[in-house]
Amino acid sequence: MDANSINKSSNKGVNLGISVLVIGVILLIAGATLKVQHWPGGSQTLLGGMFIEAVAIIILIINLIVKKK
C-alpha cells in the first residue's frame, strides 16, 4: 500500500462520519420542527436524530484514534 491509498481509506471513514452527522442534524431539525408544531412523531424524530448524531461522533472518534496510530 502506498501513502495515497492509505490517505484515501482514512478519508472514507471521516467522510462517512460527517455524512452520518449531517443526516442526524437534518433529522434533529425536522424533529424540533415537528415538536414545536405539536405534530405527531416529533419526539421519535428528535430521539432518532440524537442517536444518529451519537453514532456519527463515535465513528469520527474511532477514525481519529486509528489515524493517530
TORPA-4810 file (N, C-alpha, C, O; in nm, 3 decimals):
<nodes>
NODE_1_0.083_-0.118_0.000_0.000_0.000_0.000_0.088_0.125_0.000_0.183_0.136_0.078_M
NODE_2_0.056_0.216_-0.086_0.130_0.340_-0.087_0.058_0.444_-0.001_-0.054_0.421_0.046_D
NODE_3_0.124_0.557_0.019_0.070_0.661_0.107_-0.063_0.717_0.055_-0.150_0.753_0.134_A
NODE_4_-0.078_0.723_-0.077_-0.200_0.779_-0.135_-0.321_0.692_-0.104_-0.428_0.743_-0.072_N
NODE_5_-0.305_0.561_-0.112_-0.418_0.472_-0.084_-0.452_0.472_0.064_-0.569_0.456_0.100_S
NODE_6_-0.353_0.490_0.150_-0.380_0.498_0.293_-0.459_0.626_0.324_-0.553_0.622_0.403_I
NODE_7_-0.423_0.737_0.262_-0.497_0.862_0.282_-0.641_0.849_0.235_-0.732_0.896_0.303_N
NODE_8_-0.662_0.786_0.120_-0.798_0.770_0.068_-0.881_0.683_0.160_-0.998_0.712_0.183_K
NODE_9_-0.824_0.575_0.214_-0.900_0.487_0.301_-0.932_0.554_0.434_-1.040_0.531_0.489_S
NODE_10_-0.843_0.637_0.486_-0.872_0.706_0.612_-0.973_0.818_0.590_-1.051_0.849_0.680_S
NODE_11_-0.973_0.879_0.472_-1.072_0.983_0.443_-1.211_0.926_0.427_-1.310_0.995_0.451_N
NODE_12_-1.221_0.800_0.385_-1.353_0.738_0.371_-1.425_0.732_0.505_-1.545_0.757_0.513_K
NODE_13_-1.352_0.700_0.610_-1.413_0.694_0.743_-1.458_0.831_0.791_-1.564_0.844_0.852_G
NODE_14_-1.378_0.931_0.764_-1.414_1.068_0.804_-1.535_1.113_0.723_-1.628_1.172_0.779_V
NODE_15_-1.535_1.086_0.594_-1.650_1.124_0.510_-1.776_1.052_0.556_-1.884_1.112_0.556_N
NODE_16_-1.763_0.926_0.594_-1.879_0.851_0.644_-1.931_0.916_0.771_-2.052_0.936_0.786_L
NODE_17_-1.841_0.948_0.863_-1.882_1.009_0.989_-1.952_1.142_0.968_-2.054_1.170_1.031_G
NODE_18_-1.897_1.225_0.881_-1.958_1.355_0.854_-2.093_1.340_0.785_-2.187_1.413_0.815_I
NODE_19_-2.102_1.244_0.694_-2.231_1.220_0.625_-2.338_1.175_0.723_-2.452_1.222_0.717_S
NODE_20_-2.302_1.085_0.813_-2.398_1.037_0.914_-2.436_1.152_1.007_-2.551_1.164_1.048_V
NODE_21_-2.339_1.237_1.041_-2.366_1.352_1.128_-2.464_1.448_1.062_-2.555_1.500_1.128_L
NODE_22_-2.447_1.473_0.933_-2.538_1.563_0.861_-2.680_1.506_0.858_-2.777_1.579_0.875_V
NODE_23_-2.692_1.376_0.837_-2.824_1.312_0.839_-2.888_1.328_0.977_-3.007_1.356_0.989_I
NODE_24_-2.807_1.310_1.082_-2.858_1.328_1.218_-2.905_1.469_1.244_-3.008_1.490_1.308_G
NODE_25_-2.830_1.567_1.196_-2.868_1.708_1.214_-2.999_1.738_1.141_-3.086_1.808_1.193_V
NODE_26_-3.012_1.684_1.021_-3.137_1.706_0.945_-3.256_1.647_1.020_-3.361_1.710_1.031_I
NODE_27_-3.239_1.525_1.073_-3.347_1.464_1.150_-3.376_1.543_1.277_-3.492_1.557_1.317_L
NODE_28_-3.272_1.594_1.341_-3.290_1.671_1.462_-3.368_1.799_1.435_-3.457_1.835_1.513_L
NODE_29_-3.336_1.868_1.328_-3.409_1.990_1.292_-3.554_1.957_1.257_-3.646_2.029_1.297_I
NODE_30_-3.573_1.850_1.182_-3.710_1.810_1.148_-3.789_1.773_1.273_-3.906_1.808_1.285_A
NODE_31_-3.725_1.702_1.364_-3.793_1.664_1.488_-3.827_1.783_1.574_-3.935_1.788_1.634_G
NODE_32_-3.737_1.881_1.580_-3.765_2.003_1.657_-3.882_2.078_1.596_-3.967_2.131_1.667_A
NODE_33_-3.886_2.083_1.463_-3.998_2.150_1.396_-4.129_2.079_1.425_-4.230_2.143_1.454_T
NODE_34_-4.128_1.946_1.417_-4.249_1.869_1.448_-4.292_1.891_1.593_-4.410_1.903_1.622_L
NODE_35_-4.194_1.896_1.683_-4.225_1.913_1.825_-4.284_2.051_1.853_-4.380_2.063_1.928_K
NODE_36_-4.227_2.154_1.792_-4.277_2.290_1.814_-4.419_2.305_1.760_-4.502_2.373_1.819_V
NODE_37_-4.445_2.240_1.647_-4.578_2.247_1.586_-4.680_2.153_1.653_-4.797_2.152_1.616_Q
NODE_38_-4.633_2.075_1.750_-4.717_1.978_1.821_-4.775_1.873_1.726_-4.887_1.827_1.746_H
NODE_39_-4.699_1.836_1.626_-4.740_1.732_1.534_-4.690_1.597_1.585_-4.590_1.591_1.657_W
NODE_40_-4.757_1.489_1.547_-4.713_1.358_1.595_-4.578_1.319_1.534_-4.546_1.354_1.421_P
NODE_41_-4.501_1.246_1.613_-4.373_1.196_1.565_-4.255_1.285_1.598_-4.141_1.251_1.563_G
NODE_42_-4.278_1.397_1.664_-4.169_1.488_1.695_-4.068_1.429_1.791_-3.948_1.441_1.771_G
NODE_43_-4.118_1.365_1.897_-4.027_1.307_1.997_-3.943_1.195_1.938_-3.823_1.186_1.965_S
NODE_44_-4.006_1.110_1.858_-3.933_0.998_1.798_-3.828_1.048_1.699_-3.718_0.992_1.692_Q
NODE_45_-3.861_1.152_1.623_-3.766_1.206_1.526_-3.649_1.272_1.598_-3.534_1.257_1.555_T
NODE_46_-3.675_1.344_1.707_-3.568_1.403_1.786_-3.476_1.295_1.842_-3.354_1.306_1.836_L
NODE_47_-3.537_1.191_1.897_-3.459_1.082_1.955_-3.375_1.012_1.849_-3.258_0.981_1.872_L
NODE_48_-3.433_0.988_1.732_-3.359_0.925_1.623_-3.244_1.012_1.575_-3.135_0.962_1.549_G
NODE_49_-3.267_1.142_1.563_-3.163_1.233_1.521_-3.048_1.238_1.620_-2.931_1.239_1.581_G
NODE_50_-3.080_1.240_1.749_-2.975_1.242_1.851_-2.896_1.111_1.852_-2.774_1.111_1.870_M
NODE_51_-2.967_0.999_1.834_-2.899_0.870_1.831_-2.804_0.862_1.711_-2.692_0.814_1.725_F
NODE_52_-2.849_0.907_1.596_-2.765_0.904_1.476_-2.645_0.997_1.493_-2.535_0.963_1.449_I
NODE_53_-2.664_1.113_1.556_-2.551_1.202_1.582_-2.450_1.137_1.677_-2.329_1.152_1.658_E
NODE_54_-2.498_1.066_1.777_-2.408_0.997_1.870_-2.326_0.892_1.797_-2.206_0.878_1.821_A
NODE_55_-2.390_0.817_1.707_-2.319_0.716_1.628_-2.213_0.783_1.540_-2.101_0.733_1.528_V
NODE_56_-2.248_0.896_1.480_-2.153_0.967_1.394_-2.033_1.017_1.473_-1.920_1.009_1.424_A
NODE_57_-2.055_1.066_1.593_-1.945_1.114_1.676_-1.854_0.998_1.715_-1.732_1.013_1.718_I
NODE_58_-1.913_0.882_1.745_-1.833_0.764_1.777_-1.750_0.723_1.657_-1.632_0.688_1.672_I
NODE_59_-1.808_0.725_1.538_-1.734_0.692_1.416_-1.616_0.787_1.397_-1.505_0.744_1.365_I
NODE_60_-1.640_0.916_1.417_-1.533_1.014_1.400_-1.423_0.998_1.504_-1.305_1.014_1.473_L
NODE_61_-1.460_0.966_1.628_-1.360_0.945_1.733_-1.276_0.822_1.703_-1.154_0.824_1.720_I
NODE_62_-1.340_0.715_1.658_-1.266_0.594_1.622_-1.169_0.623_1.508_-1.055_0.577_1.511_I
NODE_63_-1.213_0.700_1.409_-1.124_0.735_1.298_-1.006_0.819_1.346_-0.894_0.800_1.297_N
NODE_64_-1.028_0.909_1.440_-0.918_0.987_1.495_-0.817_0.898_1.567_-0.696_0.916_1.551_L
NODE_65_-0.866_0.804_1.644_-0.777_0.715_1.719_-0.698_0.627_1.623_-0.577_0.609_1.640_I
NODE_66_-0.764_0.572_1.523_-0.695_0.485_1.425_-0.595_0.564_1.344_-0.488_0.514_1.312_V
NODE_67_-0.629_0.688_1.309_-0.541_0.771_1.228_-0.414_0.809_1.303_-0.308_0.825_1.243_K
NODE_68_-0.424_0.823_1.436_-0.307_0.860_1.518_-0.202_0.750_1.521_-0.083_0.779_1.533_K
NODE_69_-0.245_0.625_1.509_-0.153_0.511_1.519_-0.064_0.499_1.399_0.019_0.408_1.392_K
</nodes>
